[in-house]
Amino acid sequence: MWPQRLPREIEARLDELAKRTGRSKSFYARQAILEHLDDVEDIYLSEKRLEELRQGEGDTVPLAELMARYAVES
């Protein structure tokens, strides 16, 4: 599956940005990945966990217990 090509319009935008700034396309691709990887992980791992819970796999923790554990006040 890996590597997949970027859509032409994205590739063209990266080409232009790299050309105008003197940096590599890889630099900007890396920056984009680092900037958004946390969000992507949160989304996909949350979806996976939700599916597991719906299938009866795993346990849940009451909100009050989490708040007490991490000293969060309401």
Backbone as a printed PyTorch tensor [residue, N CA C, xyz], in Angstrom:
tensor([[[  0.8260,  -1.1920,   0.0000],
         [  0.0000,   0.0000,   0.0000],
         [  0.8700,   1.2560,   0.0000]],

        [[  1.9430,   1.2740,   0.7010],
         [  2.7940,   2.4670,   0.7880],
         [  3.8690,   2.3710,  -0.2640]],

        [[  4.3700,   3.3040,  -0.9380],
         [  3.9420,   4.6960,  -0.8900],
         [  2.8440,   4.9930,  -1.9020]],

        [[  1.9790,   5.9120,  -1.5470],
         [  0.9560,   6.3850,  -2.4570],
         [  1.3390,   7.7690,  -2.9290]],

        [[  0.9750,   8.0760,  -4.1230],
         [  1.2610,   9.3850,  -4.6780],
         [  0.2640,  10.4060,  -4.1380]],

        [[  0.7240,  11.6240,  -4.0380],
         [ -0.1650,  12.7240,  -3.6680],
         [ -1.0000,  13.1230,  -4.8650]],

        [[ -2.1850,  13.6590,  -4.6360],
         [ -2.9600,  14.1990,  -5.7570],
         [ -2.1490,  15.2850,  -6.4770]],

        [[ -2.3530,  15.3930,  -7.7610],
         [ -1.5770,  16.3340,  -8.5730],
         [ -1.6270,  17.7670,  -8.0540]],

        [[ -2.8020,  18.1870,  -7.6070],
         [ -2.9270,  19.5760,  -7.1470],
         [ -2.1060,  19.8240,  -5.8770]],

        [[ -2.0380,  18.8330,  -5.0090],
         [ -1.2260,  18.9640,  -3.7900],
         [  0.2530,  18.9540,  -4.1630]],

        [[  0.6280,  18.0600,  -5.0630],
         [  2.0120,  17.9970,  -5.5280],
         [  2.4220,  19.3300,  -6.1520]],

        [[  1.5340,  19.9210,  -6.9370],
         [  1.8310,  21.2100,  -7.5780],
         [  1.9800,  22.3150,  -6.5370]],

        [[  1.1480,  22.2950,  -5.5360],
         [  1.2580,  23.3040,  -4.4760],
         [  2.5750,  23.1560,  -3.7300]],

        [[  2.9510,  21.9140,  -3.4220],
         [  4.2330,  21.6830,  -2.7560],
         [  5.4000,  22.1290,  -3.6390]],

        [[  5.3220,  21.8040,  -4.9230],
         [  6.3730,  22.2320,  -5.8610],
         [  6.5310,  23.7470,  -5.8390]],

        [[  5.4260,  24.4440,  -5.9300],
         [  5.4600,  25.9100,  -5.9710],
         [  5.9950,  26.4850,  -4.6590]],

        [[  5.5330,  25.9560,  -3.5550],
         [  5.9970,  26.4350,  -2.2540],
         [  7.4920,  26.1990,  -2.0960]],

        [[  7.9440,  25.0220,  -2.4670],
         [  9.3670,  24.7040,  -2.3640],
         [ 10.1880,  25.6220,  -3.2630]],

        [[  9.7190,  25.8250,  -4.4590],
         [ 10.4290,  26.6850,  -5.4110],
         [ 10.5190,  28.1250,  -4.9040]],

        [[  9.4320,  28.6320,  -4.3710],
         [  9.3960,  30.0320,  -3.9380],
         [ 10.1580,  30.2730,  -2.6480]],

        [[ 10.3110,  29.2440,  -1.8290],
         [ 10.9520,  29.4350,  -0.5220],
         [ 12.3580,  28.8440,  -0.4300]],

        [[ 12.7250,  28.0230,  -1.4010],
         [ 14.0500,  27.4100,  -1.3620],
         [ 14.1570,  26.2220,  -0.4120]],

        [[ 13.0580,  25.7490,   0.0720],
         [ 13.0540,  24.5570,   0.9270],
         [ 12.5580,  23.3730,   0.1120]],

        [[ 12.7720,  22.1770,   0.6290],
         [ 12.3570,  20.9760,  -0.0990],
         [ 10.8740,  20.6730,   0.1400]],

        [[ 10.3150,  19.9200,  -0.7980],
         [  8.9410,  19.4490,  -0.6130],
         [  8.8640,  18.5480,   0.6110]],

        [[  9.9110,  17.7620,   0.8310],
         [  9.9410,  16.8730,   2.0020],
         [  9.8630,  17.6630,   3.3010]],

        [[ 10.5080,  18.8250,   3.3290],
         [ 10.4520,  19.6640,   4.5240],
         [  9.0010,  20.0180,   4.8400]],

        [[  8.2670,  20.4720,   3.8270],
         [  6.8850,  20.8890,   4.0550],
         [  5.9660,  19.7010,   4.3360]],

        [[  6.2130,  18.5860,   3.6890],
         [  5.4090,  17.3920,   3.9730],
         [  5.6280,  16.9520,   5.4190]],

        [[  6.8820,  16.9800,   5.8530],
         [  7.1990,  16.6150,   7.2370],
         [  6.5240,  17.5700,   8.2150]],

        [[  6.5860,  18.8640,   7.9400],
         [  5.9480,  19.8540,   8.8060],
         [  4.4430,  19.6020,   8.9160]],

        [[  3.8090,  19.3070,   7.7920],
         [  2.3680,  19.0490,   7.7950],
         [  2.0360,  17.8140,   8.6150]],

        [[  2.8370,  16.7760,   8.4570],
         [  2.6050,  15.5460,   9.2220],
         [  2.7640,  15.8030,  10.7150]],

        [[  3.8450,  16.4570,  11.0900],
         [  4.0770,  16.7280,  12.5120],
         [  2.9760,  17.6000,  13.1030]],

        [[  2.5030,  18.5560,  12.3250],
         [  1.4660,  19.4830,  12.7960],
         [  0.1430,  18.7730,  13.0720]],

        [[ -0.1720,  17.7590,  12.2720],
         [ -1.5070,  17.1650,  12.3400],
         [ -1.5440,  15.7240,  12.8430]],

        [[ -0.4040,  15.1230,  13.1150],
         [ -0.3810,  13.7260,  13.5350],
         [ -1.1320,  13.5020,  14.8470]],

        [[ -1.0110,  14.3930,  15.7920],
         [ -1.7350,  14.2440,  17.0650],
         [ -3.2400,  14.1840,  16.8260]],

        [[ -3.7530,  15.0680,  15.9770],
         [ -5.1890,  15.0790,  15.6930],
         [ -5.6280,  13.8000,  15.0000]],

        [[ -4.8550,  13.3510,  14.0270],
         [ -5.1870,  12.1300,  13.2960],
         [ -5.1750,  10.9320,  14.2390]],

        [[ -4.1760,  10.8560,  15.1050],
         [ -4.1270,   9.7670,  16.0840],
         [ -5.3480,   9.7980,  16.9860]],

        [[ -5.6960,  10.9820,  17.4990],
         [ -6.8580,  11.1010,  18.3780],
         [ -8.1260,  10.6000,  17.6840]],

        [[ -8.3180,  11.0030,  16.4520],
         [ -9.5350,  10.6320,  15.7270],
         [ -9.6010,   9.1230,  15.5090]],

        [[ -8.5690,   8.5590,  14.9030],
         [ -8.6230,   7.1470,  14.5450],
         [ -8.5470,   6.2160,  15.7470]],

        [[ -7.7570,   6.5660,  16.7470],
         [ -7.6950,   5.7240,  17.9370],
         [ -8.9970,   5.8050,  18.7360]],

        [[ -9.6310,   6.9720,  18.7550],
         [-10.9330,   7.1110,  19.4240],
         [-11.9990,   6.2890,  18.7160]],

        [[-11.9950,   6.3320,  17.3860],
         [-12.9580,   5.5360,  16.6250],
         [-12.7580,   4.0430,  16.8860]],

        [[-11.5070,   3.6110,  16.9250],
         [-11.1960,   2.2060,  17.1970],
         [-11.6740,   1.8060,  18.5860]],

        [[-11.4090,   2.6490,  19.5660],
         [-11.8230,   2.3690,  20.9540],
         [-13.3390,   2.3160,  21.0630]],

        [[-14.0430,   3.2260,  20.3980],
         [-15.5020,   3.2370,  20.4250],
         [-16.0530,   1.9380,  19.8390]],

        [[-15.4820,   1.4940,  18.7370],
         [-15.9180,   0.2410,  18.1310],
         [-15.6850,  -0.9320,  19.0810]],

        [[-14.5470,  -0.9500,  19.7600],
         [-14.2700,  -2.0030,  20.7290],
         [-15.3060,  -1.9960,  21.8510]],

        [[-15.6450,  -0.8150,  22.3500],
         [-16.6420,  -0.7170,  23.4250],
         [-18.0090,  -1.1910,  22.9470]],

        [[-18.3700,  -0.8430,  21.7260],
         [-19.6580,  -1.2800,  21.1750],
         [-19.7210,  -2.7970,  21.0280]],

        [[-18.5800,  -3.4250,  20.8280],
         [-18.5250,  -4.8790,  20.6980],
         [-18.3410,  -5.5660,  22.0500]],

        [[-18.3820,  -4.7760,  23.1210],
         [-18.2730,  -5.3320,  24.4570],
         [-16.8600,  -5.6610,  24.8800]],

        [[-15.8900,  -5.1270,  24.1720],
         [-14.4920,  -5.3770,  24.5120],
         [-13.9610,  -4.2230,  25.3510]],

        [[-13.2670,  -4.5120,  26.4200],
         [-12.6650,  -3.4760,  27.2470],
         [-13.6070,  -2.9380,  28.2970]],

        [[-13.0350,  -2.1490,  29.1760],
         [-13.7830,  -1.5660,  30.2870],
         [-13.8310,  -0.0530,  30.1450]],

        [[-14.7540,   0.5360,  30.8730],
         [-14.8380,   1.9910,  30.9360],
         [-14.4940,   2.4350,  32.3530]],

        [[-14.2110,   3.7210,  32.5020],
         [-13.8950,   4.2940,  33.8080],
         [-14.8710,   5.4500,  34.0330]],

        [[-15.5500,   5.4860,  35.1590],
         [-16.4760,   6.5820,  35.4330],
         [-15.7360,   7.9330,  35.4370]],

        [[-16.4200,   8.9620,  34.9490],
         [-15.8290,  10.2910,  34.8750],
         [-15.3640,  10.7820,  36.2400]],

        [[-16.1550,  10.5600,  37.2660],
         [-15.7820,  11.0050,  38.6150],
         [-14.4610,  10.3820,  39.0560]],

        [[-14.2650,   9.1200,  38.7090],
         [-13.0160,   8.4460,  39.0670],
         [-11.8290,   9.0780,  38.3300]],

        [[-11.9930,   9.3760,  37.0640],
         [-10.9190,  10.0370,  36.3090],
         [-10.6020,  11.4120,  36.8780]],

        [[-11.6450,  12.1600,  37.1990],
         [-11.4320,  13.4980,  37.7420],
         [-10.6960,  13.4270,  39.0700]],

        [[-11.0470,  12.4730,  39.9120],
         [-10.3600,  12.2990,  41.1920],
         [ -8.9280,  11.8550,  40.9810]],

        [[ -8.7140,  10.9420,  40.0610],
         [ -7.3860,  10.4020,  39.7880],
         [ -6.4200,  11.5050,  39.3190]],

        [[ -6.9320,  12.4310,  38.5300],
         [ -6.0790,  13.4800,  37.9730],
         [ -6.2970,  14.8520,  38.6360]],

        [[ -6.9540,  14.8420,  39.7850],
         [ -7.1820,  16.0470,  40.5800],
         [ -7.8000,  17.1730,  39.7670]],

        [[ -8.8260,  16.8360,  39.0070],
         [ -9.5570,  17.8210,  38.2130],
         [-10.8080,  18.2040,  38.9810]],

        [[-11.0190,  19.4990,  39.1190],
         [-12.2220,  19.9660,  39.8010],
         [-13.2940,  20.3350,  38.7970]],

        [[-14.5350,  20.0860,  39.1630],
         [-15.6350,  20.4200,  38.2480],
         [-16.1020,  21.8330,  38.3940]]])
